[in-house]
Amino acid sequence: MYVTDKGEKVFVMDGHTHLWDARKSNRKNRYGSTFIETFWNGHTGMSPPETVWELDRFEYYGAKAAEQDLFVKGYVDVAVMQPTYLYEFYNEGFNTVEQCSALKKLRPNNVVLNGRIDPRNGKKGIAELEKEHDTWKFKGVKMYTAEWKGKSKGYKLSEPCVKPYLEKLLELGIKNVHLHKGPTIHPLSLDAFDVNDVDDVATLYPDLNFIVDHCGIPRLEDFCWIANQEPNVYGGLAIITAFTHTRPRYFQRLLVDLLYYLGPDRLLFGSDYAIWEPSWIVEKLMKFEFDEASAEEAQTHLTLEVKKKIMGENMAKLYDINPTEFLRKSATDSSAIAAE
């Protein structure tokens, strides 16, 4: 929870977090190195100097450290974990449901553990989804369209293999589909992250929510036009939020476009932890203000009401969480622990 200078409580739901293992012992090939190096360059190049980690910790930080960074230091009330397997690069996977479950077990009330689907896995993948859903009761899944699988260097949401998976999500009552559509990561292909296949599934499946993580950048304009016509498309702000430090004017331009086309009700906070710690991002976002020209173009000022929506209320609606009740219960639990 973030508390403003005036004592206003702000519920924070981080919609894009991970618990990865990129240690050398887990790397299958050189791509396991170049993939985490891309993350490392973003971490060191865009973080405030005092928040930069040692490389060893960045490659593997574990559930206990994540608990501290997210919930103790980072203002986060609820973190949504987004699994990314990458078995072509990592022996035991980069960031699997099983790996992420360590934080879920440690902080069950503060963690939403999402599933992961790859339509190229066919019936076997659907059976795996059903089995994991029986255990974790997913409310969302991650789709990583640029992930390598054998000779395949990615897939499009418009391909026939995708439909059975989306139908299964509806059957299981899983309504949130997170799509990585943003900057490329070596050695993955930028074209495989193209956002222009989102409108196809969004139109066909109006009962599913499609959260486009990273808002399609560098194809932000394409994303904005798609989201403008598809009311079940949302913008996940992970990566975009990190520009508050190194490129605040660029961040302002991005946010103006997003607010103009989507409005304040379909933008979702994400830190992309552990590329960046949420603490400084939350602080900078809560203090960020538009100049008058930007507010006029965005058709809104960054009021506390708007910030509350972006920081947690919008995501909470998608995951059936009541922020007021959550904060009340958290305060009650904290008081009980203090008393003991």
C-alpha positions in Angstrom: 0.0 0.0 0.0 1.2 3.5 -0.9 0.2 6.4 1.4 0.2 9.9 -0.1 1.6 13.0 1.7 -2.0 13.7 2.7 -2.6 10.3 4.2 -4.6 8.8 1.3 -4.2 5.1 1.0 -3.6 3.7 -2.5 -4.1 0.0 -3.2 -1.2 -1.3 -5.4 -1.7 -4.3 -7.6 1.4 -5.1 -9.7 0.2 -6.9 -12.8 3.6 -8.1 -14.1 6.0 -9.9 -11.8 8.3 -13.0 -12.1 10.4 -15.4 -10.1 13.1 -16.6 -12.5 16.1 -18.8 -12.5 18.8 -17.6 -15.0 21.8 -19.1 -13.2 24.5 -20.5 -15.4 23.7 -24.0 -14.1 20.2 -23.7 -15.6 21.2 -22.3 -19.0 20.9 -24.8 -21.8 22.8 -22.8 -24.4 24.2 -19.3 -25.2 20.7 -18.0 -25.7 20.1 -18.5 -22.0 22.9 -16.0 -21.4 21.8 -13.4 -24.0 18.2 -13.5 -22.9 19.0 -12.6 -19.3 21.7 -10.1 -20.5 18.9 -8.2 -22.3 17.0 -7.9 -19.0 20.2 -7.0 -17.1 20.9 -4.1 -19.6 17.4 -2.8 -18.9 18.0 -3.1 -15.2 21.3 -1.3 -15.0 20.5 1.2 -17.7 17.1 2.4 -16.5 17.1 1.9 -12.7 18.2 4.6 -10.2 21.8 3.8 -9.3 20.9 3.0 -5.7 18.5 0.2 -6.7 20.9 -1.6 -9.1 21.6 -5.2 -7.9 24.7 -7.4 -8.2 24.5 -9.6 -11.2 24.4 -12.9 -9.2 21.4 -11.7 -7.3 19.7 -10.6 -10.6 20.1 -14.0 -12.1 18.4 -15.7 -9.2 16.9 -13.9 -6.2 14.4 -16.4 -4.8 11.0 -16.2 -3.1 12.3 -14.6 0.2 14.0 -11.7 -1.6 10.9 -11.2 -3.8 8.7 -11.0 -0.7 10.9 -8.2 0.6 11.1 -6.3 -2.7 7.4 -6.5 -3.5 5.5 -6.5 -0.3 7.8 -5.0 2.4 9.7 -2.3 0.5 7.8 -2.1 -2.7 4.3 -0.9 -1.7 2.7 -3.8 -3.5 -0.5 -5.3 -2.0 -1.1 -8.0 -4.6 1.4 -9.2 -7.2 0.3 -11.1 -10.4 2.9 -13.6 -11.5 3.4 -14.2 -15.2 5.1 -17.5 -16.0 7.5 -17.7 -19.0 8.9 -21.1 -19.7 11.7 -20.8 -22.3 12.6 -24.5 -22.2 14.7 -24.0 -25.4 17.0 -21.8 -23.4 16.8 -23.1 -19.8 17.0 -26.7 -18.6 14.4 -26.3 -15.9 12.6 -23.4 -17.5 13.1 -19.7 -16.9 10.0 -18.8 -14.9 7.6 -21.6 -14.6 4.3 -22.0 -12.7 6.2 -24.4 -10.3 9.0 -21.9 -9.7 6.5 -19.0 -9.2 4.5 -21.1 -6.8 7.2 -20.7 -4.2 6.1 -17.1 -3.7 2.5 -18.0 -3.8 3.0 -20.5 -1.0 5.0 -17.9 1.0 2.4 -15.1 0.5 -0.9 -16.8 -0.5 -3.0 -13.7 0.1 -0.7 -11.3 -1.7 0.0 -13.4 -4.9 -2.1 -14.2 -7.9 -0.4 -17.1 -9.7 -1.3 -17.2 -13.4 -1.0 -20.1 -15.7 0.8 -20.3 -19.0 -0.4 -21.7 -22.3 1.4 -22.4 -25.6 -1.1 -23.4 -28.3 1.6 -25.3 -30.2 1.5 -28.0 -27.5 -1.9 -29.2 -28.7 -4.0 -31.6 -26.6 -1.1 -32.3 -24.3 -0.9 -28.6 -23.4 -4.7 -28.4 -22.7 -4.4 -31.4 -20.4 -1.5 -29.7 -18.6 -3.6 -26.5 -18.2 -6.5 -28.5 -16.7 -4.2 -30.3 -14.3 -2.5 -27.1 -13.0 -5.9 -25.3 -12.8 -7.1 -28.0 -10.5 -4.3 -27.1 -8.2 -4.1 -23.4 -8.5 -7.5 -22.2 -9.7 -6.1 -19.8 -12.2 -7.9 -16.6 -13.0 -5.5 -15.7 -15.7 -2.9 -17.1 -18.1 0.2 -15.8 -19.9 0.8 -16.3 -23.7 4.3 -15.6 -25.0 3.9 -15.5 -28.8 7.6 -15.1 -29.5 8.7 -18.1 -27.5 10.8 -20.6 -29.4 9.6 -24.2 -29.7 11.8 -26.6 -31.8 11.9 -25.1 -35.3 9.1 -22.7 -34.5 10.2 -19.1 -33.7 6.8 -18.0 -32.5 3.1 -18.0 -33.5 0.2 -15.7 -34.1 -3.1 -15.5 -32.1 -5.0 -15.9 -35.4 -3.6 -19.4 -36.0 -6.1 -22.3 -35.8 -4.2 -23.9 -32.9 -5.1 -21.0 -30.6 -8.9 -21.4 -30.7 -9.1 -24.6 -28.7 -7.1 -23.0 -25.9 -9.3 -19.9 -25.7 -12.4 -22.1 -25.7 -10.9 -24.1 -22.8 -10.2 -20.9 -20.9 -13.9 -20.0 -21.2 -14.9 -23.5 -20.1 -12.6 -23.3 -17.0 -13.8 -19.8 -16.1 -10.3 -18.3 -16.7 -11.1 -14.8 -18.1 -7.8 -12.9 -18.2 -5.3 -13.5 -21.0 -2.0 -11.7 -20.7 -0.1 -11.3 -24.0 3.5 -10.2 -24.2 3.5 -7.7 -27.0 6.4 -5.3 -26.6 10.1 -4.9 -27.1 12.1 -7.9 -28.3 14.5 -9.8 -26.2 17.6 -11.4 -27.8 17.3 -13.9 -29.6 13.6 -13.6 -30.0 12.0 -12.0 -33.1 10.4 -8.6 -33.0 7.8 -9.6 -35.6 6.6 -12.5 -33.3 5.6 -9.8 -30.7 3.5 -7.9 -33.3 0.3 -6.6 -31.8 -1.7 -6.8 -34.9 -3.2 -10.2 -34.2 -4.9 -9.1 -31.0 -8.0 -7.6 -32.6 -8.8 -11.0 -34.2 -9.2 -12.9 -30.9 -10.6 -9.9 -29.0 -13.5 -9.7 -31.4 -14.1 -13.4 -31.4 -13.9 -13.8 -27.6 -15.7 -10.8 -26.0 -16.0 -12.6 -22.7 -12.2 -12.8 -22.3 -10.1 -9.9 -21.2 -6.9 -9.5 -23.3 -4.2 -7.6 -21.3 -1.5 -6.5 -23.7 1.6 -6.3 -21.5 3.9 -3.5 -22.6 1.2 -2.0 -24.7 2.8 -3.2 -27.9 5.7 -0.8 -27.8 7.4 0.0 -30.1 4.1 -0.4 -32.0 2.1 1.7 -29.5 0.0 3.5 -32.2 -1.2 0.1 -33.6 -2.1 -1.0 -30.1 -4.0 2.2 -29.3 -6.1 1.9 -32.4 -6.9 -1.8 -31.7 -7.7 -1.1 -28.0 -9.9 1.8 -29.1 -12.2 -0.5 -31.0 -12.0 -3.5 -28.7 -13.4 -2.8 -25.2 -12.0 -6.1 -23.8 -8.4 -5.0 -24.6 -6.3 -3.6 -21.7 -2.9 -1.9 -21.5 -0.3 -3.4 -19.2 2.2 -0.7 -18.3 5.2 -2.9 -17.5 8.4 -1.5 -19.1 6.5 1.8 -19.9 6.5 2.6 -16.2 10.3 2.3 -16.0 10.7 5.3 -18.3 9.6 7.6 -15.4 13.2 7.7 -14.3 15.4 7.8 -17.5 12.9 9.4 -19.9 10.1 11.1 -18.1 9.1 13.2 -21.2 8.9 10.1 -23.3 6.8 8.4 -20.6 4.5 11.4 -20.6 4.0 11.1 -24.4 3.2 7.4 -24.1 0.8 7.9 -21.2 -1.0 10.8 -23.1 -1.7 8.5 -26.0 -2.8 5.6 -23.9 -5.2 7.8 -21.8 -6.6 9.4 -24.9 -7.4 6.2 -26.7 -8.2 3.8 -23.7 -9.1 6.2 -20.9 -8.1 5.7 -17.3 -10.2 2.5 -16.8 -8.2 0.1 -18.9 -4.6 0.9 -17.9 -2.9 -1.5 -15.5 0.2 -0.9 -13.4 3.1 -3.3 -13.7 6.7 -3.1 -12.6 8.2 -6.0 -14.6 9.9 -7.2 -11.4 12.6 -8.2 -11.1 13.9 -6.2 -14.1 13.0 -3.3 -11.9 12.0 -3.0 -8.2 8.5 -1.6 -7.8 9.4 0.7 -4.9 10.9 3.5 -7.0 8.5 3.1 -9.9 5.5 3.4 -7.5 7.0 6.5 -5.9 7.7 8.2 -9.3 4.3 7.3 -10.7 2.4 8.6 -7.7 4.3 11.9 -7.9 4.2 12.3 -11.7 2.0 15.1 -13.1 1.0 16.2 -16.6 1.8 19.7 -17.8 -1.3 21.6 -19.0 -0.8 20.8 -22.7 -0.4 17.1 -22.0 -3.5 17.0 -19.7 -5.5 18.8 -22.4 -4.4 16.3 -25.0 -5.0 13.3 -22.8 -8.3 14.7 -21.8 -7.6 14.2 -18.1 -5.2 15.3 -15.4 -3.4 12.7 -13.4 -5.6 13.1 -10.4 -5.5 10.9 -7.4 -8.6 9.1 -8.6 -7.0 8.4 -12.0 -3.8 7.2 -10.3 -5.7 4.9 -8.0 -7.4 3.2 -10.9 -4.1 2.7 -12.7 -2.2 1.6 -9.7 -4.5 -1.2 -8.6 -8.3 -0.7 -8.9 -8.5 -1.6 -12.6 -6.5 -4.8 -12.2 -8.4 -5.7 -9.0 -11.7 -5.7 -11.0 -10.3 -8.1 -13.5 -9.3 -10.5 -10.7 -12.4 -10.0 -8.5 -10.6 -8.3 -5.7 -12.1 -5.6 -3.6 -9.3 -3.1 -2.8 -11.2 -1.5 0.2 -11.9 -4.9 1.8 -8.3 -6.1 1.1 -6.7 -3.0 2.7 -9.1 -3.3 5.7 -8.3 -7.0 6.2 -4.6 -6.3 5.8 -4.7 -3.6 8.5 -6.6 -6.0 10.8 -4.1 -8.8 10.2 -1.1 -6.4 10.8 -2.7 -5.2 14.1 -3.1 -8.7 15.3 0.5 -9.6 14.5 1.7 -6.5 16.3 -0.4 -7.4 19.3 1.1 -10.8 19.5 
